[in-house]
């Protein structure tokens, strides 16, 4: 039997960060996905910032040309 690839919250965060947008948009989309997965975790700007820091440990070019600002990721 072939294993199905499991969808994770962090993989969804990665795709949202790649797309960029305002914190309000990122928070809304991240929370919607967490609820769909049945998780109690909520997505906030500090959570996204911590995730970015963690990803940059292995990949210093994780954000590419995007910048993290007070308004969001652009």
Buried (B, 14 or more C-beta within 10 A) or exposed (E): EEEEEEEEBEEBBBEBBEEBBEBEBBBEBBBEBBEEEEEEEEBBBEBBEEBBEEBEEEEEEBBEEBEBEEEBBE
